[in-house]
């Protein structure tokens, strides 16, 4: 493999010089061929020389003339490859230098081996503290990995050029060369030499692809992984691969790669998973243009192959399950491809009255739950969550969708289907006998009601819900808050509406995602919770209360929501929206509102031992650190005071647990005084004129009364909803 030093010191000029020389060589062969054809080959074909010897000479001369022509083709191909690799090297070496430049701006020094080290000479920081050292090591490892990946891309291009040059020159493997030498065979010029590296690599893929389709391991797993990694973003390569495999072949290759990776050849697991990642990105690249004939043909084939069952590891799995398993390894899929696939999955589910399209035995699913998409729709939603725009458009009830006949229709009910109507029980809770001739028909049909939800159920949907409402990729939220679009707002309000209608049946797996979402919409949620009536509220207060109540049944989700609300209340006080006095009263009403929501939520599970054990666990505020990435005011200087308020809240929650009030002896309004006082102090610091008008006791009284009003408002709403 090329080293970092190789990459940053290489001289690329000789490549273009050599390419020009090979072009001149091609011109020379062309000219020699013409001279040979006129003055040598013409002797045997001009009519003067006749007889057997003339015929023999003509045959030999024709072969020689063909060799001149073949030499031209080979020389041109080599020149083209050299120019191609020069262009690739320029691009990829620039990527290396860009990464190094970014690392230096981030305070890193890149040594001669390509490893990143924190540059203390520039920062003036000599270190100190375990957390600092841990964070520093993490950053150094991250930058080192980035440099290594950029260097590897150059090495991949180098390997591709080597493959193409050997192919153009007609160089055979060792045994073929040995046989030719033994038999005295001459090595002719390559009349079919290919000057496009990606075309050569696509041909090479077919060899490995056929080995996998035959149920074998690729003869060189590392080279196969390199081949897929290096070319996945090339459209011609990608479409050549998928045209060769077809949807069914793509499914079979995916299954075989996973068999090799997780079962029969685990020693090369990383190469097989790397190849699968490359195949996933091939799928993404090839399906970018939904108007192309390739896309239409592949989609049509996938619709058929997706519902077929394939023998795999002792079970019969659907093609869609394998395709989504593959997609989980890739990125960059077009919105339309994901939406079309999602609509096809939903259509297939609606067409199956038994709701058992994806059902597989629990014993089979459990051992593969971390990587196999046994629930392909939820798996696809997880893939989609990495693209917030795609997630938003898919869940937005006003966005267009496609009918079963392929026509476009205005609006959709995907969000309602996923929250209210879909059967999420996709795992056979008990072993049941399958008809080997018809796996969709079950012996002992009454046992169908033993289906249970997957342990990973709604993980993908929860992530897509966060992405579709916030506009932030929950898998990589470091970019921070994103301004909401109208479509984001529609998804948020739709989610509140449908999930509040679920009442106590709101899925536990959606509690934390909805807590993150409500925190992201903290301004609207705070305004709703502190409103006197529905006319003042930007949201349906009943929906907000019900979803908050369900969130409060889970300690982590509750903490996530409260952390966000604390930040919103402090920001509101610092911003002084609504005048000087209003932010304090609103803060009190919101705390009272959510306090009552918590009370109502905890009453539901008061006798649930498992839930009580969860709530009795020690609080760990640091686990909610990622919440700040979803908050509009994260890092804002106006957030001074947030640490004090949060510390008081956490202190009170810990005391509540220690007193046994997490589940037993529930009562509102008894353990909030510290947070209310902290908010009152923050308000007084922000409004010194009020400090002169009234003492702290009066300010606390004001916010405490407001909290009681918030309690009462939530109780009224709760009684209306019950």
Secondary structure, DSSP 4 states (H G I P E B T S, - for coil): ---HHHHHH---HHHHHHHHHHHHHHHHHHHHHHHHIIIIIHHHHSSSS-SHHHHHHHHHHHHHHHHHHHHHHHHHHHHHHHHHHHHHHHHHHHHHHHHHHHHHHTTEEE-TTS-EEE-HHHH-----SHHHHHHHHHHHHHHHHHHHHHHHHHHHHHHHHHHHHHHHTT---HHHHHHHHHHT------TT----HHHHHHHHHHHHHHHHHTT---TTHHHHHHHHHHHTT-HHHHHHHHHHHHHHHHHHHHHHHHHIIIII-GGGHHHHHHHHHHHHHHHHHHTS-TTSHHHHHHHHHHHHHHTSEEEETTEEEEHHHHHHHHHTT-----HHHHHHHHHHHHHHHHH-TTS-TT-EEHHHHHTTTTT--SSHHHHHHHHHTT-HHHHHHHH-TTS-EE-TTS-EES---HHHIIIII-----EESS---B-TT-TTSBSSGGGGGGEE--TTTTHHHHHHHHHHHHSS-TTSGGG---PPPHHHHHHHHHHHHHHHHTGGGS-GGGHHHHHHHHHHTHHHHHHHHT-SSTTT-SS-HHHHHHHHHHHTTSHHHHHHHHHHHHHHHHHHHHHTTT-SSHHHHHHHHHHHHHHHHHHHHHHHTTT-HHHHHHHTSPP-GGGGGGGGGGSTTTT-GGGTTHHHHHHHHHHHHHHHHHTTTTTSS--SSSS-HHHHHHHHHHHHHH-HHHHHHS-HHHHHHHHHHHHHHHHHHHHHHHHHH-
